[in-house]
């Protein structure tokens, strides 16, 4: 056994952190420290004290085994590969680093105003919502797959009071891998292979029904108001495809397209049923019956019409 890396002993609340898995507000996570250097090995390497309800344990051995694989993206201290290959995942360090500064996260502040602190905390932990400093107040919606890998993160800026996207003087939206590549002058390519936002939730139950919407914001809000579903998001009207939906095979799925997207997602549902045998996929007509002329003109979603 290597005694160089040991769990940090308790030295007050400053020696405990939010768990990378359950993100519990009580800071139940203790990190492994390098006893020679006196520093934490990495923010995600450690043990969650919530053994029964979480059980997260990422060991130093796993960390060093992973260091030679493709998840070392944008880490200048990581070993270089002899043959450059496209990176596929974001280093967990940057994901876990974003679980902070929620007082400066406009979307999280909107959730607190709308649902209260406890529910907002639950939603942030459930969806692993992060904070970005790319724009003051920005949010990162990490795309975590069923294996816990971060495919990337969509960075967006919201108005803290209204919960609406900030689109002036330009549309505030970008990707975490793009920002990190610029920050670290990365020369190796990054291959963005998206998954459904919220895919990581599927591992917690094989029986719970799934609902898919277009936007990440809508999925988070719907999870608070209709928790009987796993609410996932595909990112856009055109973002629903077979590759993203493969983890849904065998499940019962309800699609909630934005207003004016009903016919297109009806065809998408037909294609998905053919590609994923054994999967029950239906398209909700809820917005078709409730949407006003104004909703149709603005392309409203279920959050705008049903969860006003």
WORA-V70345 format. One record per pair of residues at least 4 apart in sequence whose C-alpha atoms are under 7 Angstrom apart, sorted by the first residue. I is the first residue (numbers start at 0). J is the second residue. D is the distance in whole Angstrom. If there is no record, write none. Layout:
i=I j=J d=D
i=I j=J d=D
This chain:
i=3 j=33 d=6
i=3 j=34 d=5
i=3 j=35 d=7
i=4 j=31 d=6
i=4 j=32 d=5
i=4 j=33 d=5
i=4 j=34 d=6
i=5 j=31 d=5
i=5 j=32 d=6
i=5 j=33 d=7
i=6 j=29 d=6
i=6 j=30 d=6
i=6 j=31 d=4
i=6 j=32 d=6
i=6 j=45 d=7
i=7 j=29 d=6
i=7 j=30 d=6
i=7 j=31 d=6
i=7 j=32 d=6
i=9 j=14 d=6
i=10 j=14 d=6
i=15 j=26 d=6
i=15 j=27 d=6
i=15 j=28 d=5
i=15 j=29 d=5
i=16 j=26 d=4
i=16 j=27 d=6
i=16 j=28 d=5
i=16 j=29 d=6
i=17 j=22 d=5
i=17 j=23 d=6
i=17 j=24 d=6
i=17 j=26 d=4
i=17 j=27 d=6
i=17 j=28 d=6
i=18 j=22 d=5
i=18 j=23 d=6
i=18 j=26 d=7
i=18 j=27 d=6
i=18 j=28 d=5
i=18 j=47 d=6
i=19 j=43 d=6
i=19 j=95 d=6
i=20 j=55 d=6
i=21 j=53 d=6
i=21 j=124 d=6
i=22 j=124 d=5
i=23 j=27 d=7
i=23 j=124 d=7
i=27 j=47 d=6
i=27 j=48 d=5
i=27 j=49 d=7
i=28 j=45 d=7
i=28 j=46 d=6
i=28 j=47 d=4
i=28 j=48 d=6
i=29 j=45 d=6
i=29 j=46 d=6
i=29 j=47 d=6
i=30 j=39 d=6
i=30 j=42 d=7
i=30 j=44 d=6
i=30 j=45 d=4
i=30 j=46 d=7
i=31 j=39 d=6
i=31 j=40 d=6
i=31 j=44 d=6
i=31 j=45 d=5
i=32 j=37 d=6
i=32 j=38 d=5
i=32 j=39 d=4
i=32 j=40 d=5
i=33 j=37 d=5
i=33 j=38 d=5
i=33 j=39 d=6
i=33 j=40 d=6
i=40 j=44 d=7
i=41 j=92 d=7
i=42 j=92 d=6
i=42 j=95 d=7
i=43 j=91 d=7
i=43 j=92 d=6
i=43 j=95 d=6
i=44 j=57 d=5
i=44 j=58 d=6
i=44 j=59 d=7
i=45 j=56 d=6
i=45 j=57 d=5
i=45 j=58 d=6
i=46 j=55 d=6
i=46 j=56 d=4
i=46 j=57 d=7
i=47 j=54 d=6
i=47 j=55 d=5
i=47 j=56 d=6
i=49 j=53 d=5
i=49 j=54 d=6
i=50 j=54 d=4
i=57 j=61 d=7
i=58 j=62 d=6
i=59 j=63 d=6
i=60 j=64 d=6
i=61 j=65 d=6
i=62 j=66 d=6
i=66 j=71 d=6
i=66 j=77 d=7
i=67 j=78 d=7
i=69 j=86 d=5
i=69 j=87 d=7
i=69 j=88 d=7
i=70 j=88 d=5
i=70 j=89 d=6
i=70 j=90 d=5
i=71 j=77 d=6
i=71 j=90 d=5
i=72 j=86 d=6
i=72 j=89 d=6
i=72 j=90 d=6
i=73 j=179 d=7
i=73 j=180 d=7
i=73 j=183 d=6
i=73 j=185 d=6
i=83 j=187 d=7
i=85 j=187 d=7
i=85 j=188 d=5
i=85 j=189 d=5
i=85 j=190 d=6
i=86 j=188 d=6
i=86 j=189 d=5
i=86 j=190 d=6
i=87 j=150 d=6
i=87 j=189 d=6
i=87 j=190 d=5
i=87 j=191 d=6
i=88 j=148 d=6
i=88 j=149 d=5
i=88 j=150 d=5
i=88 j=151 d=7
i=89 j=149 d=5
i=89 j=150 d=6
i=89 j=151 d=6
i=91 j=95 d=6
i=92 j=96 d=6
i=93 j=97 d=6
i=97 j=129 d=5
i=97 j=130 d=5
i=97 j=131 d=7
i=98 j=129 d=5
i=98 j=130 d=6
i=99 j=130 d=6
i=100 j=104 d=7
i=100 j=130 d=6
i=101 j=107 d=6
i=101 j=130 d=6
i=102 j=108 d=7
i=103 j=136 d=5
i=104 j=108 d=6
i=104 j=130 d=6
i=104 j=136 d=4
i=104 j=137 d=6
i=104 j=138 d=6
i=105 j=109 d=6
i=105 j=136 d=5
i=105 j=137 d=6
i=105 j=157 d=6
i=105 j=158 d=6
i=105 j=159 d=4
i=106 j=110 d=6
i=106 j=138 d=7
i=106 j=157 d=6
i=106 j=159 d=6
i=106 j=162 d=6
i=107 j=111 d=6
i=107 j=119 d=7
i=108 j=112 d=6
i=108 j=159 d=6
i=109 j=113 d=6
i=109 j=159 d=5
i=109 j=160 d=6
i=109 j=162 d=6
i=110 j=114 d=6
i=110 j=119 d=5
i=111 j=115 d=5
i=111 j=116 d=5
i=111 j=119 d=5
i=114 j=118 d=6
i=114 j=119 d=6
i=115 j=119 d=6
i=116 j=120 d=6
i=117 j=121 d=6
i=118 j=122 d=6
i=119 j=123 d=6
i=120 j=124 d=6
i=121 j=125 d=6
i=122 j=126 d=6
i=122 j=219 d=7
i=123 j=127 d=6
i=123 j=128 d=5
i=124 j=128 d=7
i=126 j=197 d=6
i=127 j=141 d=7
i=128 j=139 d=6
i=128 j=140 d=5
i=128 j=141 d=7
i=129 j=138 d=6
i=129 j=139 d=5
i=129 j=140 d=7
i=130 j=137 d=6
i=130 j=138 d=5
i=130 j=139 d=6
i=131 j=137 d=5
i=131 j=138 d=5
i=131 j=139 d=6
i=132 j=136 d=7
i=132 j=137 d=6
i=133 j=137 d=7
i=136 j=156 d=7
i=137 j=154 d=7
i=137 j=155 d=6
i=137 j=156 d=4
i=137 j=157 d=7
i=138 j=154 d=6
i=138 j=155 d=5
i=138 j=156 d=6
i=139 j=152 d=6
i=139 j=153 d=5
i=139 j=154 d=4
i=139 j=155 d=7
i=140 j=152 d=5
i=140 j=153 d=5
i=140 j=154 d=6
i=141 j=149 d=6
i=141 j=151 d=6
i=141 j=152 d=4
i=141 j=153 d=6
i=142 j=149 d=6
i=142 j=150 d=6
i=142 j=151 d=6
i=142 j=152 d=6
i=142 j=194 d=6
i=142 j=195 d=7
i=142 j=196 d=5
i=142 j=197 d=7
i=143 j=147 d=5
i=143 j=148 d=5
i=143 j=149 d=5
i=143 j=150 d=6
i=143 j=196 d=7
i=143 j=197 d=7
i=143 j=198 d=6
i=143 j=199 d=6
i=144 j=148 d=6
i=144 j=149 d=7
i=144 j=194 d=6
i=144 j=198 d=5
i=144 j=199 d=5
i=145 j=198 d=6
i=145 j=199 d=4
i=145 j=201 d=7
i=145 j=202 d=6
i=147 j=199 d=6
i=150 j=191 d=7
i=150 j=192 d=6
i=150 j=193 d=6
i=151 j=174 d=7
i=151 j=175 d=6
i=151 j=176 d=6
i=152 j=174 d=6
i=152 j=175 d=5
i=153 j=173 d=6
i=153 j=174 d=5
i=153 j=175 d=6
i=154 j=172 d=6
i=154 j=173 d=5
i=154 j=174 d=6
i=154 j=175 d=6
i=155 j=171 d=6
i=155 j=172 d=5
i=155 j=173 d=7
i=156 j=164 d=6
i=156 j=165 d=6
i=156 j=171 d=6
i=156 j=172 d=7
i=157 j=162 d=6
i=157 j=163 d=5
i=157 j=164 d=4
i=157 j=165 d=5
i=158 j=162 d=5
i=158 j=163 d=5
i=158 j=164 d=6
i=158 j=165 d=6
i=165 j=170 d=6
i=165 j=171 d=6
i=166 j=170 d=4
i=166 j=171 d=6
i=174 j=178 d=6
i=175 j=179 d=6
i=176 j=180 d=6
i=177 j=181 d=6
i=178 j=182 d=6
i=179 j=183 d=6
i=180 j=184 d=6
i=180 j=185 d=5
i=181 j=185 d=7
i=193 j=243 d=7
i=194 j=198 d=7
i=194 j=243 d=5
i=195 j=231 d=6
i=195 j=232 d=6
i=195 j=233 d=5
i=195 j=243 d=6
i=196 j=215 d=7
i=196 j=231 d=6
i=196 j=232 d=5
i=196 j=233 d=6
i=197 j=231 d=5
i=197 j=232 d=7
i=198 j=231 d=7
i=201 j=205 d=7
i=207 j=228 d=6
i=207 j=229 d=7
i=208 j=228 d=5
i=208 j=229 d=6
i=208 j=250 d=7
i=208 j=251 d=5
i=208 j=252 d=6
i=209 j=228 d=5
i=209 j=229 d=5
i=209 j=230 d=6
i=209 j=251 d=6
i=209 j=252 d=5
i=209 j=253 d=6
i=210 j=228 d=6
i=210 j=229 d=6
i=210 j=230 d=5
i=210 j=231 d=6
i=210 j=252 d=6
i=210 j=253 d=5
i=210 j=254 d=6
i=211 j=230 d=6
i=211 j=231 d=5
i=211 j=232 d=5
i=211 j=253 d=6
i=211 j=254 d=5
i=211 j=255 d=6
i=212 j=217 d=7
i=212 j=218 d=6
i=212 j=231 d=6
i=212 j=232 d=5
i=212 j=233 d=7
i=212 j=254 d=6
i=212 j=255 d=5
i=212 j=256 d=6
i=213 j=232 d=5
i=213 j=233 d=5
i=213 j=234 d=5
i=213 j=235 d=5
i=213 j=236 d=6
i=213 j=256 d=7
i=214 j=218 d=7
i=214 j=232 d=6
i=214 j=233 d=7
i=214 j=234 d=5
i=214 j=235 d=6
i=215 j=219 d=6
i=215 j=232 d=5
i=215 j=234 d=7
i=216 j=220 d=6
i=217 j=221 d=6
i=217 j=302 d=6
i=218 j=222 d=6
i=218 j=230 d=5
i=218 j=231 d=6
i=218 j=232 d=6
i=219 j=223 d=7
i=220 j=224 d=7
i=221 j=225 d=6
i=221 j=230 d=7
i=222 j=226 d=5
i=222 j=230 d=6
i=233 j=238 d=5
i=233 j=239 d=6
i=234 j=238 d=6
i=236 j=260 d=7
i=240 j=244 d=6
i=241 j=245 d=6
i=241 j=271 d=6
i=241 j=274 d=7
i=248 j=275 d=6
i=248 j=277 d=7
i=248 j=278 d=5
i=249 j=277 d=5
i=249 j=278 d=4
i=250 j=278 d=5
i=250 j=279 d=6
i=251 j=278 d=6
i=251 j=279 d=5
i=251 j=280 d=6
i=252 j=279 d=6
i=252 j=280 d=5
i=252 j=281 d=6
i=253 j=280 d=6
i=253 j=281 d=5
i=253 j=282 d=6
i=253 j=283 d=6
i=254 j=281 d=6
i=254 j=282 d=5
i=254 j=283 d=6
i=255 j=282 d=6
i=255 j=283 d=5
i=256 j=260 d=5
i=256 j=261 d=6
i=256 j=264 d=7
i=257 j=298 d=6
i=257 j=299 d=6
i=257 j=300 d=4
i=257 j=301 d=7
i=258 j=286 d=6
i=258 j=287 d=7
i=258 j=295 d=6
i=258 j=298 d=5
i=258 j=299 d=5
i=258 j=300 d=6
i=259 j=295 d=6
i=259 j=298 d=6
i=260 j=264 d=6
i=261 j=265 d=6
i=262 j=266 d=7
i=263 j=267 d=6
i=264 j=268 d=6
i=265 j=269 d=6
i=265 j=282 d=6
i=266 j=270 d=6
i=267 j=271 d=6
i=268 j=272 d=6
i=268 j=280 d=6
i=268 j=281 d=7
i=269 j=273 d=6
i=270 j=274 d=6
i=271 j=275 d=6
i=272 j=276 d=6
i=272 j=278 d=6
i=272 j=280 d=6
i=284 j=288 d=7
i=285 j=289 d=6
i=286 j=290 d=5
i=286 j=301 d=7
i=290 j=294 d=6
i=290 j=295 d=7
i=290 j=304 d=7
i=291 j=295 d=6
i=292 j=296 d=6
i=293 j=297 d=6
i=294 j=298 d=6
i=294 j=299 d=5
i=295 j=299 d=7
i=299 j=303 d=6
i=299 j=304 d=7
i=300 j=304 d=6
i=301 j=305 d=5
i=301 j=306 d=7
i=302 j=306 d=5
i=302 j=307 d=6
i=303 j=307 d=5
